[in-house]
């Protein structure tokens, strides 16, 4: 698995290393040697490795982590789809669909903190300032914990109002309320852990976060299954059992990753000095994370409007079919995010080391790999997506029928989705979060609010029409961010 990403290039990583060492036509031997030397600017786990090997090392553990994330998401849906009677199945899956979107809202501040931490730690690691990197992790933990507590409070106080705004049916709303009241308590655990994981990835360590997330997801699946289908006194807890499994998983994951953070002189580790409050470091994290929080909040509001439109469609089970299709699509975009994580870390580290050229090369290599993987997965969606939905919700002919046409739209947009994921994530890793929000919002507001509202007003809205409109947004954003990438202004962002 370590070389899985590099093997997607012709001849594998060894071939790439040889090609980099050999002069190319029109390129002097001196220029080739300079390219190899620039690849070796980085220290730590990435020292002395070729660029494809650096990408592989940084991407392989997030890739495995995303596989686990897919597994736990599908497990939750499978449990939900099988615990209910056929009559309640649509309502339960609609409630789980809403729970997924609320969880995204729930994580807005936590993800913003993680983005700021990763940008700071990757820059300082690339510059060789390991003390600042450790301080960034220490301050990030407190910010992540605070963000999680705020998220928990907001969800406990305002969750029911949010459910009413989404216009779910009475049965779906009741199930959603039960789920969210328990799920909210995962906030402090997930907030702190996301900050630690971001710091580790920014430093070049993607293995430790993988171990932590395996713990989260593994415990989540086992605990949820036990609390729903297990013997007394554990089982029989229904949808609250699924939510409780999530809380237990995050708590166990935080304990594990905290214990694993230790290292030598140049590695991230805990100390009283770096955990003590530092206003300057906190300010730097917030400066990068605040635009990210604004972006995610705006994105969530825009997506929430789309969910509200879907929930109000006359097609019964439209929201459940929507989330089932997204879960299947996640087989593509979760690996895409793993590749994008490597792009963000390398962009930040190479910029910290003073090499814009290598930052660009790293991002473009990750872009190509993501395009290949996600486009290939699009073919699978057309051939096998219907069967996957049937396994998750057996006997639900209406859900399968609604979800099946969505996979064709999904397959056609995979190259554009891959471009959006890698380019936007790498710009955030470089600290250009304000640029990302400025250009992404225009496209989303136009397609996901204006066009969608017009379609609904004219009576043209259906689940398939909504997905086509969302796909047009991805195509537009891919063009915008490709242009911004080649213009290169994102390389000058301050962290």
N, C-alpha and C positions, 0 to 999 in steps of 0.2 A: 504493500500500500504506500510505502514511503515515496516511491517513484511513480505512482500512478498518474499524477498530473504531467510529469516530465515525459512519460512514455507516449503521451498524446501528440508529441512533436516527432518529426521524422527521425527514426533511428534511435530515440531515447536520449537520456541525459548525457551519456558519454559522447554521442555524435555531436551534440550541441557544444560540449566543452572543446572538442577537437576543432570544430568549425570556428569557434571564437578565437582559438589560438593561431589559426591559419590566416594569412593575409587574403582578403577577398579582392576580386577584380576591381580596380579603381580605388582601392583602399590600401594605404601603406602599412608595412609591418609595424611601424611605430604606432599608427592609429589603432591597430588590432591589439597591441600590447597595452595601450592606454585603456582600451575597453575592459580587458581582463583586470587590470589594476584597479579600475573604478569599481568593478564587481566586488573587490576585496576590501573596500573601504569599511565595511561593516564588521563589527566585532561579535563576541559572544558565540551563540550557536550558529550564526550565519557566516562566521569568519572563514575566508578561503574558499567559499563555495561559488559555483557558477550561478548565474541568475536563475536558470530553470530549476536548479537544486534548491535555491532559496525559496522560490515559489512553492515547490513541492513540499518542503519541510513546514512552511507556514500554513499551507492549505490542507495538508492531509488530516491533521487532527480536527480542525473545524469541519472538514468534510465528514469525518466519522461522527462528529458531534451532531451535525445536521441530519445524518441518517437516523441517529437516535431520536432527535427532535421529531422527525417524520413518524418514526415508529410510535412514540408516545401520543402524538396527535391522532394518529389512526387508531391506536388502542382506545383512547378516550371516546372517540366516535363509535367504535365497534361496541364498547361496553354500553354506551348510551343507546345505540340502535338495537341491542339485543336484550337489554334489561326491561324494555317497555313492551306492552302489548301492541299488536298491530295498530290498534286504534289510537294509541298515544305516541307511536313512533315518530310521526311527523312533528308533533308538538315538542317532543324531547329534542329532536335534531335541530329544530328551529331555535330552541333555547340554547343549545350548545353553540350554534352559529353565532347568536348574539353574544354569548359568553366569550367567544374568540375575539370579536371586535372590541368588547369592553376591556378585555385583557390588554389589548393594544393601547387603548386609552390609558389604562392603569399604568402602563410602563413608560409613558411619555417622559416624565422627569428622570426616571432611572436610565433610560437609553441616552438621554441628553448628557447626563453625568458620565456615562461610560464613553461616549464620543469624545468629550473633553479630556478625560483621563488618557485615553488611547493616543490622542494627538500629542499631548504633552510628553507622555512616556516614550513614544516612538522618536520624537524629535530629540529629547534629551539623551536617549540611548544612542542614537546615531551620532550625536555630538560628543559622546563619551562622558557625559555628566550623570553618572550613576546615582549620585546623592539626590539630584533633582528627580530622577526617575522613581527612586524609592519614596521620596516625599510626595510625588504625584499619586502613587498608589495609596499611601497612608491617608492623605486628605480626601482622595476619592472614596474611600470606604465610608467616611463620615458623611460626605455628600450623598452617597448612594443610600445609606441608612435613612437619612432625613427625607430623601425623595420617596423612599418606600413607605415611610410613615405617613407622609402627606397623601400619597396615592391611596393607602388603606383608608384613611379618614374620609377622603372625598367619596370613595366608592361605597363605604358603609352609610354615609349620610345622603348621597345622591343617586345611588344605584337604581332605586325603584322609579325615580323621576325619569331617569334615562331610559328605562325599559318602557315606560308609558309613552315617551316621545317616539320611540321606535315603532309604535303601533302594532305590537305583537298581539296575537289572539290571547284570550284569557288563560287557556291552558299553557301555552308557551311562555307567557309572562310569569305565571306562577313557578314553573320549573326554572326559569332564568333567575328569578329572585332568590330562590333557594340556593342555587349554584353560586351566585355572586357574593352572598352574605358570608359564605365560608372562604371562598377564593381570596377575598380581600386581605386575609391575614397572612398571605404569602409575601406581601409587599416589602416589609423590612428585610426579609431573608434574600429575596431576589435582588433588591436594590444594592445591598452590600456586595453580593456575589458578582453581579454584573460589572461593578466597578473593579473588583479584583481581577476578574477575567480579562477586562479590557486592558488593564495595566500589564498583565502577563503577556498578552498578545502583542501589545505595542513594544515590549522588550524583546520579542522574538520567541517567546515560550508559548506555543499553542498546545503543547501536550498536557500541561497541568490543568488548564481550563477544560480540556476534553475529559479528563478524569473526573473533574468536578461535575460536569454536565451529564456524564454517564451515570453518576450517582443520583443526580436530580431525576433523570428520566427513568432509570431503572427502579428506583424506590417509588416514583410516581406510578408507574405501571403496576407494580406488585401491590402497593397499598390500595390503589383504586380498585383493582380486581378483588382484593380481599374484602374491602369495605362494601362492595356491591354484591358479590356472589359468594363470599366466604361464609363459614359457619357462624353461628351465634357464639359470643356476643359481638362479633366483628361485622358480619355481613348484613345485608338488607337495608342499607342506608341510601340507596337510590342515587340521585344526581348529586346530593351533598357528599356522598362517598367519593365520587370522582373529584370534586373540589378539594376535599380533605386530603386525598392522595397527592394533589399538587402542592399543598402547603407542606406536607411532611417531606416531600421530595426536595423542595427548595431549602428547607431547614437542614436536612442531612447533607446536601451539596455544599452549603456554606461552611459547615463544620469541616468537611473533607478538604476543600480548597484552602481554607485558612491554615490548616495543619500542614499542607503541602508547600506553602510559600516559605521557603528557606533556601539559602544558597551561600555562595562565597562572596568574595570582596566586590565583584562586579554584578552580582545577580540581585534580583529583587528579594528583599526579606524584611521582616518586621523589626522595628526598633522604636523605643520611646521617643527619640528625637523626630523621626519622620511621621509618627502618629500625633505628635503635639500640634495644636492648631497653628496654621501658617497662613496669614491673610493673603500674602502675595501669591502663593501657590493656588489657594482656593480661587482667587480672582482670575488666574490664568485658565483654570479648568472651566469656570463659569463663562468666561469670554468666548470660548469655543462652543461650550455646551448650550448656552442660552439660545443662539439662533437655531440649533438643532431641536431644542424643546419647542420653539415657535413653529418650526417646520413640521414636526411630528404632530403637534396639536392641530395645526391647520390641515394637514393631511388626514388626520383622524376625523375632523369635522366634515371634510369633503367626502371621505369614504362613508361616514355615518349617514350622510344624506343619501348616498347610493343604497346603503342597506335599508334605509327607511322606504325608499322607492320600491326595492325588491320585496320588503315585508308587506307592502300595500298592494302588490300585484294580485289579480284575481286568481292566479294559478296557485292552487294549494300545494304547500311544500316547496315553494320557490326559494325561500331562504335556506332551508335545509339542503336543497340540491345545489345551491350556490356554494355553501361551505364545503360540501362533499367534493365538488369540482376543484375548489381551491386546494383542498387537502391532497388531491391527486396531482394537481399542478405543482405542489410543493416538492414533489420528487425531482423537479427541475430547478426551481428557484432556490431551494435550500443549498444544493451544491454550488449554485451560482454565488450565493452569499459567502460560502466558504472560500471560493476563489477571490471574491472581492475583499475578504478580510486580509488575505495575503497582499493584495494590491495596496490596501490602505496602510498596512504596517510597513511595507517596503517603501512606499512613497514617502511616508513620514521619516523613516530612518535615513534614506538617501538624501532627502532635503536637509535633515539635521547634519549629515556628513558633508553637505555642501555640493552635492552633485545633482543638479536638475536633470541632466541627461539620463542618468541611471534611473531616476524616479519615473521619467516618462517611459523608458524601456520596460521597466517592471510592470507598469500599468498596462501597456500595450500587449505584453506577453499574457498577462492574466485575462485581458479582454478577448484575445484569440481563443484561449482555452475555454473560457465560459461560453463563447459563441458555439464552439464545437459540441460541448456537453449538452447545453440547453436545447440546441437545435435537434440533436439526436433524440433527446427525451420527448420533443414535440411529436416525432414520428410514433413513439410508443403510446402517447396519449390518444392518438387517432385509432391505433390498433387494439389497445388494451384498457383504456380508461373506463369504458362501460362495465367491463368485468370487475374492475376494482370496486366501483360503486356498488355493484351487486353483492360483493363479499361483505362490505361494511354494513349495508342495510338489506339483508336478504328478504325477499318477498315484497319489497317496496317498488313495485313496477312504475309508479308515478314519479318517484325520485330519479330512477334510472333513466326514464324517458326525458325528464327535464334536463338532466346533467349531460347526456350523451352529445347533443349538438354543440355544447360549450367547448368540448375538447378540440374540435376543428378550429375554432377561433383561437383557442389557446396555442395550438401547434403553430399557426401562422405567425403569431406574435413573439415566439420565443427568442429569435435573434435580437429583436428590439428590446425585449425585457432584459436579456443578458447585457446589452449595452448600457441600459439605465442602471442596473445593479452595480456593475464594475465601475463605471465612470463616476457616478454620484458618490459611491462609497469611498473611492480613492481620493476624491476631492475633499470629502469630510476628513479622511485620515491625514490629509495635508493641512487641515485647518481651515479650508475654504467653505465653511458651513453656510456663511451668509450668501455666497454665490449660488450654492445649491438651492437654497430656499427661494432666492429671487427668481430663478429661471424655472423651477419646477412648479411653483404656484400658478403662474400664468396659464400654463397648459392644463393643469388639473382643474382650475376654476372654470375655464372655458368648456372643456369636455365633460367633466364630472358633475358640474352644476348647471351651466347654461344649456348645453346641448341635451343633457338628460332631462332637465325641466321642460324644455320645449317638446321633447319626445313624449313625456308624460302628459303634458297639456293637450297634445294632438291625439292622444289615445294610441300612440305607436309603441309604448313601452311594453316590453316583454322581457323575460329573463335573458333570452338570446340577444335582444336588441341592446340591453344594458351592457352585456359583455362585449359587444361590438364597439360600443361607445368607449368603454374603458380601454379597449385595445388600441383605439385610435389615439388616445392620450399617450400610451406607451410609445407608439410610433413617433409622435411629435416630440416627446421628451428625449428619445434616443437621438433624433436629429439635432436637437438643441445642445445636448451635452457632448455629442461628438464634436460639434463645432467649438464649444468652449474648451474641450480638451486640447484640440489642435492649436487654438489661440494661445494657450499656455499661461493665462493670467492666474490660474489656480496655484501655480508654482510659487507665487510671491505672497501667499497668505501668511499672516503673523499668528504665532501661537504663544 
